Amino acid sequence: MDLNTIETVIRPRARADLPDWRAGDACLAGGTWLFSEPQPEMRRLVDLTALGWPSHTVAAEGLTLAATCTIAQLDRLELPPDWIAASLFGQCCRALLGSFKIWNVATVGGNLCMALPAGPMIALAAALEATCTIWAPDGTERHLPAADFVVGPQRNALRPGEILRSLFLPAAALARRAAFRRISLSPNGRSGALLIGTRGSGGAFALTVTASTRRPLRLAFATLPDPDTLHRALADAIPDDLWYDDVHGTPDWRCHMTVHLAQEIRAALADEVSA
């Protein structure tokens, strides 16, 4: 899609080069959504890829992903073998259902900022307790749990002029066992429910619910809940108006499948507390 209202494209090389934010501005990373439909209100693009952020950094404390890390780069990461939850990376990448051309330009940060309920990078970040680093226009930065970054369909927590810089995934979360479940109405359809469960060596269990709800939810338990407790916890955490409703699934179906997949995850992790 040609964006014929764009008057200027700015390619900053450093944070100091970022322009003062004004109406009609948009950040450009992969641009896979931006160029998919007309954007008549936009006048200026700020190309974040020109900043040259490294796609990722591995440290003893955990993994940092640049907001401009592409899906293809994420899928190819080689990580410490004890970070066994990294198996989720490939599963979440494939939940995007994009061609290799999309994978090579679509970004982790763009998927979060777009804030679609089915965004698989949202599920990955929330399940692994990622923290978002956000650049403010005044030169400061703030930090926000990824689970709180998406506040509703196509609504995120960024304030005017703010930029998502990176995500930090702690090593402790990456070292947990994980189980992934996803369903859609058709083989290549958008996710109708995408759930991720994790369990630590001490037995603590967490369940992240996305795609079926309007925003991500993460339920944490000190020990593995029994099936009835898990069912009640889901019912208490997700009121009727939080179930998402669109052509990819009705609220009743999403609710049913969420409970079903949650119980599958619970069963899969029930006997997997390693020595």
N, C-alpha and C positions, 0 to 999 in steps of 0.2 A: 504494500500500500504506500503510495507516495503521500508524504505529509506536506501538502503544498502551502500550508500556512506558516511553516518554519522560516524565520528570517535569519537566524543566527545559530551556529553550532560552536560551542566553546569546548576546547580540549585542554583542561587544566593539567599541568605537570606536577603540581604540589598543592597542598591544602590552601596555601596563601593565594593561589590563583583562582580559587572558587569564587564566582561572582556573588554579589548580593542578590538574594532571592527576590523574585518579583512575579506577579501574576502572569501566567502564560509559560512559565518555566517547567521543564520536566527533566529528570535525570535519565540518562541513557546508559544502560549496561548491555544486556543482550539484545534488547529491543524486540523480542519475539512477540510480545503483546502489543507494544507501542506501535509497531508497524503493521499490525494485523487489521486495523480498522481506522476510520477517519478520527483525527484529533483536532477538531476545528478551533478549540480554545488555546492550543499551544502555539507559541511564537519562538521559543528558544530551547535548545537542547544542551544539556551539560553532560558531556561524554566522560563518564567515570572511568572507563577503561584506560584513558590516557594517563591516569594517576599511577599506573604500573604496580598496583598492589600484588605482592606474591600470593598465589592462589591459596597456599596453606603454610602453616608452621607447626611442626611437631615438637613438643617439649615434654618433660617429665610430668608437668602439671596437666597436660591435655593437648587438644588440637584446636588451632585457630584457623578458621576458614574466612577468607576475604569474601565480602559481599559479591565481588565480581568473579569468584571461582565458578567455572562453568560446570554443568552437569557431567560433561565428559571428563573433566579434570577430577571431579569428585569420585567418579566411578573407577578411575585408574589409580587412586591413592594406594600407596604401600605403607601400611601402618604397623606398629608393634604387634607381635602375635598375641600378646595377652589382652589386647583390646578386642575382645571377641564380639562385642556389639557392633563392630564395624561391618559385620555381615549385613546390617540394615542399610548400609550406603547403597549397595547395588540394588537391593529390593526397592528402595525408595526412588532411585534413579529410574528404574524400569516402570514404576507406577506413573511416571510422567507421560509415557507412551508417545514420545516424540521421535522423529527421525534422527539419523546421525547428524544432519545439518542443524536441527534444533538443539541437540545435545551439545554441539560445539559452540553455541552462542548463548543459549539460555543460562542464567546464573542462579546460584543459590539465593543470593540476596533478592533478586528480582522475583523469585517464586514466593518468598516471604512477603515482600512489599505489595505484590499483587493481591495477596490475602484471599485467594479463592479457597473455599472450604476444602476442596480436594487437593490443595497444594501439598505434594509429598515432602518437600523440604520443610514445610511447617511441622508435619508429623515427626520427621527425623529430629529436628531441633528441639521440639517440645519433649519428646521421649527421652532424649539424652541430656536433658537439663541444660541446654545451651543458654548462654548469656549474650545478648546483643549489645554491641558497642555502637553508639549513635553519636555522630558528630553534629554539634549545634552550630548555627550560623555565627555565634559570638566567639568561636574558637575553643569552646569547652566541649566536653563529651559527657554522656550519661550512659548508664548500663541498665538493661531491662531483661528480665527472664523471657526467653523466646515464647514461652507459653502465654505471656501477656502481651506479646507484640501484635498479634492479630486480635482485633476486637470485634470483628464481624465480617460478613461477606464484602470483599473489596474495601475493607476499612482497617487501617493499621494505626499504630500508636505514634507515628512520626508527626511532629509539629511542623508548621510551615518553615521551609528552608533546611530542615534536618536531613541527614543522609545516614543510611545504614552502612557502617564501615566494615564490621566483621561479626563473626559468631565464635564464641569460645565454648568448646565441649570438654568438660572435665574428664580426666583420666579415670576417675572412679566410676563414672557413668559408662564410659567406653568399655570397662572391664566386666560389666554385668552380662549375664545371659539374656538373650532377647528372643522374642517371638513376634512375627509379623503376619498380619492377616488383612486381606483386602478383597472387596467384591464390587462389581459393577453390573449394570443391567445387560451389557453386551461384552464380548471378549476384548474389544478395543475401546470400551467406553470409559468415560470419566468415573473416578472412584465414587461409589455411593456410600461406602464406609471403609475407613482405613484405620486400623488399630495396631498399636505396638505395646507389647508388655515387656518389662524388664524385671530381673530378679537378681539381687546381690547374693554374695556368698553367705551372708548372715541370715538370708531368708526373706528380707524385705522385698515387697512386690509393688510395682507401679504399672498403671494402665493408662495409656494415652489414647484418646478418642478424637479422630478428625474425620472430615469428609461428610459424615452423617450429621454433624452438628454445625451450627453457624460460626462457631469459633472453637479452637482446640481446648480440650479438657484433659487434665492429668489427675488421676486418682492414685493416692499413695497409701500403702498399708504396711504396718510394721512386720506382719507375717502374711503368708499366703492365705487369703480369705477362702472360706468354703463357698460353694456355688450360690447358696441363698444369700450370703452376706454380700457377695459381689453383685448379685442381681439387685439387691436393695440399694447398694451404694450407687449404682448406675441410675436407678430410678430417682434417688434423692438428688443426684448431681445434675440431672438433665431434665428440666421442666419441659412441658409440651411445646412451648414457644421457642425452645432452643434447637429443636430438630429442624434440619434444613429441608426445604421443599423446592424442587425444581424438576426439570424433565429427566434428570438422572436418578430420580428416586423420590417416592412419597415419604412423608414423615413416619407413617406406620411401618412401612417396609424398612426404612433406615433404622428405626428403633428395634425392630425384630432382629435384623441382621447384626446390629451392634451388640446386643445381648448374646446372640449366638456366637459371634466371633470372639467376644470377651471370654466366654466360657471355654472355647477352644484354646485360647491363649493360656488361661489359668491351668487347664489340664496339661498343656505342653510344658509348662514350667514347674509343674507340681513336684516332679521328682528330679529336678535339675539343679539342686544346690550342691555345688561341687566341693570336694575336699580341698 
